[in-house]
Amino acid sequence: MIQKRFYSGKTYSHATGHSCAFRQWRADSHCNLIHGYALQFELQFGSEGLDEKNWVVDFGGLKPLKQWLAEMFDHTYLVAEDDPELETFKELEQKNLCDLRIVPAVGCERFAEMVFDKAQDIISTMYGDRCWVQSCTVREHAHNSATVELNDHQKVKFKDSPIVT
């Protein structure tokens, strides 16, 4: 018998208001300057079976994720905790000139990882191990994106097979 996995996706598009600014202070290019994007987040969820409504996840139940995305990325400035100008950005926040978020690292790849991890926490709380986050893609614009996804060796979800982590 063929074993199946189901996947569904949720997109929070560029139009949803996740306009944030950041800089990659380590870059040897103009990316080391403050710049911003209206980020887009695309999540894919996986499951071996559907719920009683024939869904992988209930998109309406993702309000905690939507709220977190707004708190984290809507009109905020994200700064890496090791940015040598961190104190300068803290001063700007104290003067109410920016809404600061101090994060371990910045960049499209790290934002994808942050969103993946937060979404997985929310999905685990809602569904246990019935479903999971398969991937998260963050798009700065039509030409730049980064994706974080589960590796087949990280999680195998076939029936009658153990989960490999």
RAKA-V708130 format. One record per residue. N is the residue number from 1. D_FIRST is the distance of its C-alpha to the first C-alpha in Angstrom with 2 decimals. Layout:
n | d_first
N | D_FIRST
N | D_FIRST
This chain:
n | d_first
1 | 0.00
2 | 3.79
3 | 6.35
4 | 9.52
5 | 13.15
6 | 15.95
7 | 19.44
8 | 22.77
9 | 26.23
10 | 29.78
11 | 32.87
12 | 36.38
13 | 38.30
14 | 41.60
15 | 43.28
16 | 42.35
17 | 45.33
18 | 44.16
19 | 47.25
20 | 48.06
21 | 50.16
22 | 49.95
23 | 51.11
24 | 49.76
25 | 52.91
26 | 51.78
27 | 51.45
28 | 54.06
29 | 53.81
30 | 54.51
31 | 51.37
32 | 53.67
33 | 55.43
34 | 54.44
35 | 52.23
36 | 49.68
37 | 46.80
38 | 45.11
39 | 41.75
40 | 38.41
41 | 35.36
42 | 31.79
43 | 29.08
44 | 25.31
45 | 23.34
46 | 19.73
47 | 17.43
48 | 13.89
49 | 14.82
50 | 17.74
51 | 20.77
52 | 22.32
53 | 23.87
54 | 20.62
55 | 22.00
56 | 21.13
57 | 24.85
58 | 27.87
59 | 30.08
60 | 33.08
61 | 32.62
62 | 33.21
63 | 36.97
64 | 37.60
65 | 36.12
66 | 38.15
67 | 41.24
68 | 40.78
69 | 40.39
70 | 43.65
71 | 45.44
72 | 44.40
73 | 44.70
74 | 46.87
75 | 50.40
76 | 50.17
77 | 51.23
78 | 48.81
79 | 50.53
80 | 49.19
81 | 50.55
82 | 52.04
83 | 53.74
84 | 57.37
85 | 58.53
86 | 56.68
87 | 60.02
88 | 61.10
89 | 58.04
90 | 58.65
91 | 62.20
92 | 60.97
93 | 58.83
94 | 61.85
95 | 63.82
96 | 61.10
97 | 60.47
98 | 56.74
99 | 53.89
100 | 52.77
101 | 49.37
102 | 49.54
103 | 46.18
104 | 45.21
105 | 44.93
106 | 45.00
107 | 43.31
108 | 40.30
109 | 37.99
110 | 39.35
111 | 39.22
112 | 35.52
113 | 35.05
114 | 37.21
115 | 35.35
116 | 31.91
117 | 33.18
118 | 34.85
119 | 31.88
120 | 29.63
121 | 32.30
122 | 32.31
123 | 28.54
124 | 28.38
125 | 31.25
126 | 29.72
127 | 26.08
128 | 25.98
129 | 22.86
130 | 20.59
131 | 21.26
132 | 23.29
133 | 25.40
134 | 23.61
135 | 26.78
136 | 30.33
137 | 32.52
138 | 36.25
139 | 38.30
140 | 42.05
141 | 42.37
142 | 40.76
143 | 41.38
144 | 40.68
145 | 37.54
146 | 35.66
147 | 32.11
148 | 30.77
149 | 27.03
150 | 24.79
151 | 24.20
152 | 20.71
153 | 22.53
154 | 23.98
155 | 21.01
156 | 17.38
157 | 15.58
158 | 11.97
159 | 11.25
160 | 12.47
161 | 14.25
162 | 17.97
163 | 19.67
164 | 21.62
165 | 24.97
